[in-house]
Amino acid sequence: MSQFNQQDNLLGQSNRFLEVLEHVSQVAQLNKPVLIIGERGTGKELIAARLHYLSQRWDQNYIKLNCAALNENLLESELFGHESGAFTGAGKRHEGRFERADGGTLFLDELANTSGLIQEKLLRVIEYGEFERVGGKSTVKVNTRLICATNEDLPYLAEIGEFRSDLLDRLAFDVITLPPLRERQEDILMLAEHFAINMARDLEWELFSGFTRTAQQQLLDYAWPGNIRELKNVVERSVYRSANPHVPVHNIVLDPFESPFRPKRRVKTHDRKSTEEANVAESASHTAEAPASVTAVATFPCDLKALSNEYEIKLINDALKFSQYNQRRTADALGLTYHQLRGYLKKYNLLETNSKESEAS
């Protein structure tokens, strides 16, 4: 357990945080898959480690892998291994992460980034505890507990066909959802002091003199979109810039880019960012005009659902055209995530049309 204790920065006293720790303690004892969901920087990897080291597998291997860091082929090989000669450069047999975690725990981060092929093989491992290495024919048996994490809405992705529903059912034996830091107000100053003391130690200061009341209020008022990871960076930056261990930190440096000399963004005809801003403005313009245009053509009684669908299709097509049929820019222009836009395109059968228009442009 010593390795876990040294790395455990799970600090907090808020009720929401303590409820999560209680949940973790309960499910840790089971040999079942667990899904961890939370915004970036909320501590998903720390929770996964806690699940392993509080389990009966604590003295076995704990293996981690970020699924977003590899393409499909490399991810498949890294997870399930490969046989000698399976592909160019595969000079000898390679044991994948599932084999190396046999008897212990495998933590997969950024699960939503996996392809259908990977998801299918993950489902088989969870159901039967077996798989084949890439390029192999023999079955490999493992007893590996799987813990997965994501910051995406997996039920929604399953609903629109971007994630396997049967795999989600298997993974979601239990789901631990981490609260964002803005919902843990009681923990902000405790965590800030913890990070500040560690930074003072790294700077070889003889003491840390704390934060002024103004600095404390600034920490409490900020929304922390990057959560605990962002808080750590902000506190460490503010401490070292204060440069005096005998004076409380007064200036909280939230944005390291803030400067009167920061270069201004140039506006170019083909600049991507200016194009995205134009798309957003155009989208907002269409949205503002919606009530008038709908009112002008509507006669009562009417089919509200049909009219709404017709308007959504028009708005999406307009956004696609203004974004030069780039789906990510279109999603930004409409205030949607990429996966949400894909859901709308599938709903209205616009994927094939978008593909043809994209090729033509």
TORMISE-73163 format. One line per 5 residues: for each residue x, y, z of C-alpha. Coordinates in Angstrom, 2 decimals, decimal comma, m for minus. Example, Ala and Ser with C-alpha at 12.3 -4.5 7.8 and 13.67 -1.06 7.14 Angstrom:
<nodes>
12,30 m4,50 7,80  13,67 m1,06 7,14
</nodes>
This chain:
<nodes>
0,00 0,00 0,00  2,96 2,34 0,37  3,10 3,15 m3,34  m0,53 4,29 m3,23  m0,09 6,39 m0,11
2,86 8,26 m1,60  0,91 9,18 m4,72  m2,48 9,83 m3,13  m3,41 13,51 m3,46  m7,11 12,86 m2,92
m7,70 15,62 m0,39  m11,01 17,14 0,58  m13,66 17,56 3,23  m16,78 18,46 1,23  m19,71 16,08 1,45
m19,70 15,43 m2,29  m16,04 14,44 m2,22  m16,43 12,22 0,84  m19,39 10,48 m0,79  m17,16 9,62 m3,76
m14,49 8,14 m1,47  m17,12 6,04 0,30  m18,39 4,83 m3,06  m14,84 3,91 m4,10  m14,26 1,96 m0,88
m17,41 m0,09 m1,44  m16,82 m1,05 m5,06  m13,05 m1,56 m4,70  m13,56 m4,93 m3,03  m15,40 m6,42 m6,01
m13,81 m8,01 m9,08  m16,12 m6,08 m11,37  m15,42 m3,43 m14,04  m15,87 0,19 m12,97  m16,46 3,28 m15,07
m15,15 6,66 m13,84  m16,69 9,78 m15,37  m15,60 13,34 m14,76  m14,39 16,56 m16,32  m10,71 16,98 m17,17
m8,54 17,52 m14,14  m10,97 16,06 m11,59  m8,69 13,20 m10,54  m9,98 10,22 m12,49  m6,56 8,56 m12,57
m6,16 8,96 m8,80  m9,56 7,38 m8,23  m8,60 4,45 m10,48  m5,39 3,91 m8,49  m7,36 4,05 m5,25
m9,75 1,39 m6,56  m6,82 m0,91 m7,29  m4,87 m0,39 m4,07  m7,96 m0,81 m1,89  m8,85 m4,06 m3,65
m7,65 m7,60 m3,01  m5,44 m7,18 m6,07  m3,37 m4,41 m4,46  m0,16 m6,47 m4,53  m0,53 m7,39 m8,22
0,26 m5,33 m11,32  m1,54 m2,04 m11,87  m1,21 m1,14 m15,57  m2,36 2,14 m17,17  m2,97 3,21 m20,77
m4,32 6,40 m22,35  m6,45 5,29 m25,30  m6,25 8,72 m26,96  m2,46 8,51 m27,27  m2,41 5,77 m29,93
m4,09 5,09 m33,25  m6,32 2,03 m33,68  m3,62 m0,38 m34,86  m1,09 0,56 m32,19  m3,79 0,57 m29,50
m4,92 m2,93 m30,49  m1,36 m4,22 m30,32  m0,67 m2,44 m27,04  m3,81 m3,79 m25,40  m3,85 m7,36 m26,71
m0,25 m7,92 m27,83  0,93 m9,33 m31,14  2,66 m12,40 m32,53  6,01 m12,38 m34,26  5,56 m11,32 m37,89
2,03 m9,97 m37,33  3,00 m6,79 m39,15  6,09 m5,00 m40,45  8,50 m4,48 m37,57  6,94 m7,14 m35,33
10,14 m9,13 m34,86  9,04 m11,03 m31,76  5,98 m11,77 m29,69  4,73 m8,82 m27,63  2,60 m9,17 m24,51
m0,14 m6,56 m24,33  m1,40 m4,64 m21,33  m4,13 m7,19 m20,56  m1,54 m9,95 m20,20  0,78 m7,80 m18,11
m2,13 m6,91 m15,83  m3,22 m10,54 m15,41  m4,23 m11,02 m11,79  m4,22 m7,26 m11,27  m5,91 m4,19 m12,73
m5,85 m2,44 m16,10  m6,87 1,24 m16,20  m7,93 2,65 m19,58  m8,24 6,42 m19,75  m10,03 8,35 m22,55
m12,18 5,31 m23,35  m14,50 7,26 m25,67  m11,65 7,57 m28,18  m11,60 3,84 m28,95  m12,81 2,46 m32,30
m15,54 m0,11 m32,91  m12,93 m2,85 m33,36  m11,29 m2,12 m30,01  m14,66 m1,91 m28,30  m15,66 m5,29 m29,71
m12,49 m6,93 m28,39  m12,88 m5,22 m25,00  m16,41 m6,62 m24,76  m15,12 m10,15 m25,34  m12,43 m9,82 m22,68
m14,97 m8,58 m20,13  m17,48 m11,31 m20,96  m15,17 m14,30 m21,37  m11,75 m13,22 m20,07  m10,09 m14,16 m23,36
m8,74 m12,69 m26,60  m6,28 m13,37 m29,43  m3,09 m11,45 m29,96  m2,83 m9,50 m33,21  m1,76 m11,98 m35,88
m2,40 m14,92 m33,58  m4,89 m17,80 m33,58  m4,53 m19,20 m30,07  m6,76 m17,89 m27,28  m5,16 m16,07 m24,35
m6,94 m16,31 m20,99  m6,57 m13,54 m18,41  m8,02 m12,55 m15,06  m7,73 m8,78 m15,31  m9,99 m6,24 m13,64
m10,85 m3,39 m15,98  m11,30 0,21 m14,82  m12,14 2,80 m17,48  m12,44 6,58 m17,45  m13,82 9,25 m19,74
m14,96 12,87 m19,75  m17,56 12,15 m22,43  m21,29 11,37 m22,11  m21,10 7,67 m22,98  m24,87 6,99 m22,77
m25,42 9,71 m25,37  m22,61 8,38 m27,58  m24,20 4,92 m27,35  m27,58 6,40 m28,27  m26,24 7,95 m31,48
m24,15 4,90 m32,38  m20,72 6,30 m31,52  m20,14 3,79 m28,70  m21,25 0,17 m28,31  m24,29 m0,10 m26,06
m23,47 m3,68 m25,04  m19,97 m2,66 m23,97  m21,38 0,26 m22,00  m23,76 m2,13 m20,23  m20,84 m4,35 m19,24
m18,59 m1,52 m18,11  m21,28 0,23 m16,13  m21,64 m2,38 m13,40  m21,01 0,69 m11,29  m20,24 4,25 m12,30
m18,29 6,75 m10,20  m19,02 10,32 m11,28  m16,55 12,88 m9,95  m17,84 16,34 m8,98  m16,04 19,32 m10,58
m14,01 21,55 m8,29  m16,56 24,38 m8,55  m19,00 22,05 m6,74  m16,45 21,44 m3,96  m16,11 24,96 m2,55
m15,08 23,69 0,89  m12,06 21,93 m0,65  m10,57 24,74 m2,74  m8,54 26,47 m0,02  m7,44 23,16 1,51
m6,11 21,96 m1,84  m4,56 25,36 m2,59  m2,63 25,32 0,69  m1,49 21,75 0,06  m0,12 22,64 m3,39
1,42 25,87 m2,08  3,29 24,12 0,73  4,66 21,54 m1,70  5,78 24,30 m4,06  7,48 26,18 m1,21
9,29 22,96 m0,35  10,43 22,56 m3,96  11,73 26,14 m3,85  13,57 25,26 m0,62  11,76 27,95 1,33
11,82 27,68 5,10  8,03 28,33 5,32  4,91 29,23 3,42  3,14 32,31 4,82  m0,31 31,57 3,41
m2,67 33,57 1,20  m4,12 37,01 1,85  m7,91 37,27 2,20  m8,07 38,87 m1,23  m6,17 35,95 m2,76
m8,38 33,45 m0,95  m11,51 35,11 m2,30  m10,07 35,10 m5,79  m9,47 31,37 m5,52  m13,02 30,80 m4,28
m14,67 32,97 m6,95  m12,99 31,39 m9,97  m14,92 28,69 m11,91  m11,90 26,33 m12,40  m12,73 24,88 m15,82
m9,53 22,80 m15,55  m10,47 21,66 m12,04  m7,79 20,39 m9,63  m5,08 20,20 m12,27  m5,63 23,86 m13,10
m5,74 24,83 m9,41  m2,38 23,14 m8,86  m0,78 25,04 m11,75  m2,26 28,37 m10,67  m1,17 27,98 m7,05
2,36 26,84 m7,89  2,76 29,70 m10,38  1,45 32,26 m7,90  3,71 31,03 m5,09  6,94 31,11 m7,05
6,13 34,49 m8,58  5,53 35,95 m5,12  9,26 35,32 m4,50  9,08 35,97 m0,75  8,39 33,17 1,76
7,80 35,70 4,56  4,92 37,52 2,85  1,50 35,94 2,18  0,67 35,38 m1,48  m1,58 38,23 m2,61
m1,59 38,01 m6,42  m3,21 34,91 m7,93  m1,96 34,46 m11,48  m4,90 32,74 m13,15  m3,86 33,40 m16,75
m0,12 33,18 m17,54  m0,79 34,67 m21,00  m2,27 37,88 m19,60  m0,08 40,82 m20,64  m0,55 44,25 m22,25
2,11 43,15 m24,73  0,37 39,95 m25,79  0,36 39,82 m29,61  m2,99 40,59 m31,14  m4,54 38,00 m33,39
m4,25 38,98 m37,03  m7,40 38,87 m39,14  m6,82 37,11 m42,45  m9,29 36,12 m45,14  m8,42 32,46 m44,86
m7,51 32,44 m41,18  m9,19 29,47 m39,52  m10,00 31,25 m36,29  m11,57 34,24 m38,02  m13,58 31,81 m40,14
m14,85 30,07 m37,02  m15,81 33,41 m35,49  m17,73 34,30 m38,63  m19,53 30,97 m38,46  m20,51 31,56 m34,85
m21,78 35,04 m35,69  m23,72 33,72 m38,67  m25,21 30,95 m36,55  m26,25 33,45 m33,91  m27,82 35,60 m36,62
m29,91 32,68 m37,87  m30,92 31,81 m34,33  m32,02 35,38 m33,65  m34,17 35,38 m36,79  m35,81 32,03 m36,03
m38,99 33,23 m34,27  m39,82 35,71 m37,05  m39,24 33,26 m39,91  m41,18 30,45 m38,23  m44,06 32,77 m37,39
m44,19 34,02 m40,97  m44,74 30,58 m42,51  m46,74 28,88 m39,78  m50,50 28,46 m40,03  m52,52 26,96 m37,26
m53,15 24,20 m36,55  m49,60 23,07 m37,46  m47,19 20,18 m36,92  m44,71 21,65 m34,43  m42,34 18,68 m34,61
m42,17 18,74 m38,41  m41,57 22,49 m38,49  m38,88 22,20 m35,81  m37,12 19,42 m37,71  m37,31 21,43 m40,93
m35,75 24,45 m39,23  m32,97 22,37 m37,61  m32,09 20,81 m40,96  m31,88 24,24 m42,60  m29,74 25,64 m39,79
m27,36 22,67 m39,87  m27,02 22,85 m43,67  m26,34 26,59 m43,46  m23,69 26,03 m40,78  m22,07 23,28 m42,86
m21,92 25,57 m45,88  m20,39 28,47 m43,92  m17,87 26,07 m42,33  m16,87 24,70 m45,73  m18,31 21,33 m44,65
m15,75 20,88 m41,88  m17,74 19,10 m39,17  m15,66 20,23 m36,22  m15,97 23,89 m37,24  m19,67 23,35 m37,83
m20,07 21,95 m34,33  m18,28 24,99 m32,89  m20,48 27,33 m34,94  m23,64 25,71 m33,58  m22,42 25,50 m30,00
m22,37 21,69 m30,11  m19,76 19,05 m29,40  m18,47 17,08 m32,38  m20,37 13,97 m31,22  m23,60 15,94 m30,79
m23,33 17,28 m34,35  m22,72 13,75 m35,64  m25,90 12,71 m33,85  m27,91 15,40 m35,66  m26,36 14,47 m39,02
m27,36 10,84 m38,49  m30,83 11,81 m37,25  m31,58 13,77 m40,42  m29,62 11,51 m42,81  m27,22 14,34 m43,67
m23,96 12,38 m43,40  m23,93 11,25 m47,05  m24,97 14,69 m48,29  m22,24 16,32 m46,20  m19,66 13,90 m47,60
m20,60 14,67 m51,20  m20,65 18,42 m50,66  m17,29 18,24 m48,88  m15,75 16,43 m51,86  m17,23 18,95 m54,27
m15,86 21,90 m52,32
</nodes>
